[in-house]
Amino acid sequence: MKNYQEWVGALAAGLLILAIFTMPYEYYIFLRWVITAVSIYVAIYLGGLENNKLWFFVIIAILFNPIFPFYSDRSFWFFADLISAGLFLAFSKNKIKLNKEK
């Protein structure tokens, strides 16, 4: 699997969609670490392409960071999870499309 970038975004989206449901607190801590790491990875990847979409993933990394966590109510996180999942899925879809064009 030489083009694993599309799977990274899809995995992150899946974890975010799963977070919409009631999960143990440990899952949300795990989610913060994974989403922050994947967001930084995607931002660095998009930065190498000189793409302004990287700022969406920088914002996601800041929002989900586990070091200085952002606390809010469940309704905020519902929409944050959905929007972030959509951005990760769009990244994966775009990456798959770029790989097919090559």
C-alpha positions in Angstrom: 0.0 0.0 0.0 2.2 2.8 -1.2 -0.4 5.5 -1.1 -1.5 5.4 2.5 -2.4 9.0 2.9 -6.0 8.4 1.8 -6.4 5.8 4.5 -5.1 8.1 7.2 -7.9 10.6 6.5 -10.5 7.9 6.3 -9.5 6.4 9.6 -9.6 9.8 11.3 -13.0 10.5 9.8 -14.3 7.1 11.1 -13.0 7.8 14.6 -14.6 11.2 14.6 -18.0 9.8 13.4 -17.8 7.1 16.2 -17.2 9.9 18.7 -20.7 11.3 18.0 -22.1 8.4 20.0 -21.6 8.1 23.8 -18.2 6.5 24.4 -16.0 6.1 27.5 -14.0 9.1 28.5 -10.8 7.3 27.6 -11.9 7.1 24.0 -12.1 10.9 23.8 -8.6 11.2 25.2 -7.4 8.7 22.6 -9.3 10.6 19.9 -7.6 13.9 20.8 -4.2 12.4 20.4 -5.0 10.7 17.1 -6.8 13.6 15.5 -4.1 16.0 16.5 -1.4 13.8 15.1 -3.3 13.2 11.9 -4.2 16.8 11.5 -0.6 17.9 11.8 0.5 15.2 9.3 -2.2 16.3 6.8 -1.2 20.0 7.3 2.4 19.3 6.7 1.5 17.2 3.6 -0.7 20.0 2.2 1.9 22.6 3.1 4.4 20.8 0.9 1.9 21.3 -1.9 1.6 25.0 -1.1 -2.1 24.5 -0.5 -4.1 27.0 1.6 -6.4 24.2 2.8 -3.8 23.3 5.3 -5.2 25.9 7.7 -8.4 23.8 8.2 -6.2 21.0 9.6 -4.2 23.4 11.7 -7.4 24.6 13.3 -8.5 21.0 13.8 -5.1 20.2 15.5 -5.5 23.2 17.8 -9.1 22.4 18.6 -8.4 18.7 19.4 -4.9 19.1 21.0 -4.6 17.1 24.2 -1.9 19.3 25.8 -4.0 22.4 26.2 -7.5 20.9 25.7 -10.5 23.0 24.6 -13.5 22.1 26.7 -17.1 22.7 25.5 -20.5 21.0 25.7 -21.6 18.0 23.8 -23.6 19.9 21.2 -20.4 21.8 20.1 -18.4 18.6 19.9 -21.1 17.0 17.8 -20.7 19.6 15.1 -17.0 19.8 15.5 -16.7 16.0 15.0 -18.9 16.1 11.9 -17.2 19.0 10.3 -13.8 17.6 11.0 -14.8 14.2 9.7 -16.1 15.8 6.5 -12.7 17.6 6.0 -10.8 14.4 6.5 -13.0 12.5 4.1 -12.6 15.4 1.5 -8.8 15.1 1.9 -9.0 11.3 1.4 -11.2 11.6 -1.6 -9.0 14.3 -3.1 -5.9 12.2 -2.5 -7.5 9.2 -4.2 -8.5 11.4 -7.2 -4.9 12.7 -7.5 -3.5 9.2 -7.3 -5.8 8.0 -10.2 -4.7 11.0 -12.3 -1.0 10.0 -12.0 
